[in-house]
């Protein structure tokens, strides 16, 4: 369950970001997770709820947004959504593609109150 380590790292980043922005309490957290990360939103939320206790994010609600897996063909330059992990261009069937979105885990937004 890699969601636990992700949740623990989120808390560290939230605490650093909150300190830099003079936040006294964090009330809302938005995370974007790419499809290729295999993050399960429910599992990440459960883990986050466990590790946030006694932190600046103790009252925070976590929202996890799944980002679709997008790639660009190196041959015809078309951009497309990768479906069912089939890594080839659906337009020209070229296998030389570059993933442009869907591999990331990003703390996208924090809301809270100033200290």
C-alpha positions, 0 to 999 in steps of 0.5 A: 500500500504505497498510499500510506507513504504518499499520505505521510509525504503529503503531511510533510509538504503541507506543513512546510507550505503552511509555514511558508504562507503563515497558515494556522490551520489547513482545512482543504487539500486537493491532490492530483494523481495520474492514472499511471500512479495507481493511486486509489483515492479511497485508500489515500483518503483513509491513510491521510485521515490516519496520519493527519491527526495532531498536525496542522491538517488535522481538520483538513478534507482531502480530495483526490482528482485522477488525471488521465494518462495522455501521450503524444506520438513522436511520428505524427505529433497527435496527442491522445489518451492512453486507453487500457495501457496500450502505448501506441498511437491510435492514429498511425500505430507508431509505438514511439510515444511520449507520456505528457500527463498521468504519471504525476502526484501533485499537491495542487491546492491548499485552503486554510486560515492564516495564523 
